[in-house]
């Protein structure tokens, strides 16, 4: 904007984005906007449900696999290397995480259900309420 002092007139210059710039701006903007309220709520509900179901499973599997590997090492020490005493000790150490796997799964499931239940119930009520309208 500039002011012409002789005639007390203002002149403005405006430049709009070109068509290609406009398309690029719109595509970037579209990537950050939710599709609509219902879809974003449904995606969040699915994500929370996935967390509650998958994280405890991963914890249980992790304990089970680690325990099985340690137990297998103990058996290898006994059968292949003839280290009977140390093999028994290592095998017993491997049994501990195997025994902890299922209780860890249950405890993690309970914790995550308590943590996310209010959000899941609120979102599901909102989505079910939208269906009734």
N, C-alpha and C positions, 0 to 999 in steps of 0.2 A: 504494500500500500504506500502510495506516495502522495504528497500534497503539493499541488501547484500553487505557489504563493501569489502569482499574478492574478489569477481568476478565482481564487479560493475554491478550486475544484479538487475533488479526489479522483484518483484513478486506481483501479484494482486490477490485479493480474491473477488469473486462476488457471491452474493446470490440473487436469483430471488424469488419472492413471489410464494408460493405454489398455486396449482390450486384453492383451496378453497379461499385463500386470494385474488387471482386475480379476482375470480367471485364476491367476496364481494366488492372489490375496484371498479370494473366495474359497479355494481349495484348502488353504492353510486354516482359515477360519472354521471351515466345516469339520476339519479333523479334531478341533477342540470343543465343539458344541455337542451336547448330548442329542441323540436322535429325537427322543422325546422323553417326557418324564416317566412314562410307564416302562419303556425299555431300559432306561438307566436304573430304575428301581429293581426291575427283574434281574438285570445283570449283577447288581449289588447283592441281591438275595441269593443268586446262584454262587457268587464268589464266597459269601459268608458260609453257605451250606458246604461248599467244597472245603473250606478251611476246617470246619468242624468235623468233617468226615475223613479227609485225607491226612491231616497232620498227625492225628493219633495212630493211623495205620502206618505211617512212615516211622514214627517213634517205636512202635512195636516191632516192625520189621528190622529196624536198625539194631535193637537189643538182641533180637533173635539171631541175626546174621553174625554179629560180633561174637556172641556166645558160642555159636556153632563153630566158627573159625578157631576160637581158642580151645574149645573142646576137641576139635579135630587135631589141633597141634599136640594136645596132650596124648591123644591116641597114637599119633605118629611117633611121639617120644617113646611110648611104651612098645609099640609093635616093631618099629623100624630101627630105632636107635638103642633099644634095650635100657632106657633110662626109666625104670619102672616107678621109683619113688617120685621123681620130678614129673613124670608123665601123669601120675595120679593127681598130684597137686595141681598141675596146669588144667587137667580135665575138670577137677572140682571147681576151679576158678571159672572155667568156661560154662559150667552148669548154672552159675549165679545169674549172668545176664539172660540166659535162656529162661530161667524161672521168673525173672523180673519182666520179661517182654509183655505178657498179657496184662498183669496188673498196671504196668506203665501205660499200656493202651487204654485201659479202663479209666485210669486217673486223668490222663490227658483228655479223653473224650468228655468226662464229667466237667473238667475245668473249662474247656472251650464251650461246652453247652451253656454253662452258667454265664460265661463271659458274653456270648453272642446271642443268647436266647431272646433278650428283650428287643434287640435290633431286628432279628429275624421275624419275630412275631409282629412287630410294628410294621415292617415292610410288607409282610404277607397280608396283614389286615388292610393296609392301604391298597394293595393290588386287588384283593378280593372285593373291597368296597368300590373300586373303580369298575369292576365287572358288573356289580349290581345296579349301577346307575344307568 
